[in-house]
Amino acid sequence: MQWGERIFDRLIEFCLLIILTVLIVDKNFKKESMNEVFEEVANYFSLLCEPTRLKILYAVCNGERSVGDIVAQVESTQANVSRQLSLLYRAKVLARRKEGTLVFYRVDDEKTIDLCKSVCGRIAMQIGGESMLAMVPPAVEKRRQIN
């Protein structure tokens, strides 16, 4: 099992924990409402199940980056990175701005980034201890923009 797959498995576990907590705390939650919650949670986590998307989030988690910078850091093709950026943008996880012919992306949904950092930190600790944990950027109160 690859690192990205383990992250996805942990995200699913986290998701199920949240849902079970809701069920335990609020027994009056209607079945139809829970079905809607399950559907939306599945959609949300499916967005994070692709390793390239996680690499992109890692690349922009502490500041705005150009598409070229993201492609270089992710080490994938321009076409693949652009496709993944588009999905993250449409899901409102990332925001973008254009400056001439350049396009810059930044975090638009801080909670998604915090979730990814939390899960990545936990898994990095399980895989390689403190040395792997050092590779996961800490949560930052205010994101900086790189111009």
C-alpha positions as CSV (number, residue, x, y, z in Angstrom):
1,M,0.0,0.0,0.0
2,Q,1.4,3.4,-1.0
3,W,1.6,6.4,1.2
4,G,-1.3,8.2,-0.5
5,E,-3.5,5.2,-0.2
6,R,-2.7,5.1,3.6
7,I,-3.7,8.7,3.9
8,F,-7.0,8.0,2.1
9,D,-7.7,5.1,4.5
10,R,-7.0,7.3,7.5
11,L,-9.3,10.0,6.1
12,I,-12.1,7.4,5.7
13,E,-11.5,6.3,9.3
14,F,-11.7,9.9,10.4
15,C,-14.9,10.5,8.4
16,L,-16.5,7.4,10.0
17,L,-15.5,8.6,13.4
18,I,-17.2,11.9,12.8
19,I,-20.4,10.2,11.5
20,L,-20.5,7.8,14.5
21,T,-20.1,10.7,16.8
22,V,-23.0,12.5,15.3
23,L,-25.1,9.3,15.5
24,I,-24.2,8.8,19.2
25,V,-24.7,12.4,20.2
26,D,-27.9,13.0,18.3
27,K,-30.1,9.9,18.1
28,N,-32.9,12.0,16.7
29,F,-31.0,12.6,13.5
30,K,-33.2,11.5,10.7
31,K,-32.1,8.7,8.4
32,E,-32.6,10.8,5.3
33,S,-30.4,13.5,6.8
34,M,-27.7,11.0,7.6
35,N,-27.9,9.7,4.0
36,E,-27.3,13.3,2.8
37,V,-24.4,13.6,5.3
38,F,-22.9,10.4,4.1
39,E,-23.1,11.5,0.4
40,E,-21.5,14.9,1.0
41,V,-18.8,13.4,3.2
42,A,-18.0,10.8,0.5
43,N,-17.8,13.6,-2.1
44,Y,-15.5,15.7,0.1
45,F,-13.1,12.9,0.8
46,S,-13.1,11.6,-2.8
47,L,-11.6,15.0,-3.6
48,L,-8.7,14.2,-1.3
49,C,-8.1,10.6,-2.3
50,E,-5.8,11.4,-5.3
51,P,-2.1,11.7,-4.3
52,T,-1.4,14.5,-6.8
53,R,-4.1,16.6,-5.2
54,L,-2.5,16.1,-1.8
55,K,0.9,17.1,-3.2
56,I,-0.7,20.2,-4.6
57,L,-2.2,21.1,-1.3
58,Y,1.2,20.6,0.3
59,A,2.7,22.9,-2.3
60,V,0.3,25.8,-1.6
61,C,-0.5,25.2,2.1
62,N,1.7,28.1,3.3
63,G,1.3,30.5,0.5
64,E,0.3,31.4,-3.0
65,R,2.2,29.6,-5.8
66,S,2.2,29.9,-9.6
67,V,1.2,26.9,-11.7
68,G,4.8,26.5,-12.9
69,D,6.0,26.4,-9.3
70,I,3.4,23.8,-8.4
71,V,4.2,21.6,-11.4
72,A,7.9,21.7,-10.4
73,Q,7.2,20.8,-6.8
74,V,4.6,18.1,-7.5
75,E,6.9,16.6,-10.2
76,S,4.0,15.7,-12.6
77,T,3.0,16.9,-16.0
78,Q,1.5,20.3,-16.6
79,A,-1.7,18.7,-17.9
80,N,-2.2,16.5,-14.9
81,V,-1.5,19.3,-12.4
82,S,-3.8,21.7,-14.3
83,R,-6.6,19.1,-14.2
84,Q,-6.2,18.5,-10.5
85,L,-5.9,22.3,-9.8
86,S,-9.2,22.8,-11.7
87,L,-11.0,20.2,-9.5
88,L,-9.7,21.8,-6.3
89,Y,-10.6,25.2,-7.5
90,R,-14.2,24.1,-8.5
91,A,-14.6,22.5,-5.1
92,K,-13.6,25.9,-3.5
93,V,-10.6,24.3,-1.7
94,L,-8.3,26.6,-3.7
95,A,-8.7,30.2,-5.0
96,R,-6.8,31.6,-8.0
97,R,-5.8,34.8,-9.6
98,K,-4.3,35.7,-12.9
99,E,-1.4,38.1,-13.4
100,G,-0.8,38.5,-17.1
101,T,-0.3,35.0,-18.5
102,L,0.5,33.6,-15.1
103,V,-2.0,31.9,-12.8
104,F,-1.5,31.7,-9.1
105,Y,-3.3,29.4,-6.6
106,R,-3.7,29.8,-2.9
107,V,-5.7,28.1,-0.1
108,D,-9.4,29.1,0.0
109,D,-10.6,26.4,2.5
110,E,-8.4,26.5,5.6
111,K,-10.2,23.6,7.2
112,T,-9.3,21.3,4.4
113,I,-5.7,22.2,4.7
114,D,-5.8,21.8,8.5
115,L,-7.4,18.4,8.1
116,C,-4.8,17.3,5.6
117,K,-1.9,18.5,7.8
118,S,-3.4,16.7,10.8
119,V,-3.8,13.4,9.0
120,C,-0.5,13.7,7.2
121,G,1.3,14.5,10.5
122,R,-0.3,11.5,12.2
123,I,0.6,9.1,9.3
124,A,4.1,10.6,8.9
125,M,4.6,9.9,12.6
126,Q,3.4,6.3,12.2
127,I,5.6,5.7,9.2
128,G,8.9,7.3,10.2
129,G,8.6,9.0,13.5
130,E,9.9,12.5,14.2
131,S,12.1,12.6,11.0
132,M,9.0,12.2,8.8
133,L,6.9,14.5,10.9
134,A,9.4,17.3,10.3
135,M,8.4,17.2,6.6
136,V,4.8,18.1,7.3
137,P,4.4,21.9,7.6
138,P,2.9,23.1,10.9
139,A,-0.5,24.9,10.9
140,V,0.0,28.5,10.2
141,E,-2.3,31.2,11.6
142,K,-2.1,33.4,8.5
143,R,-1.1,32.2,5.1
144,R,1.5,34.2,3.3
145,Q,1.3,35.1,-0.4
146,I,4.3,34.7,-2.6
147,N,4.3,37.3,-5.4
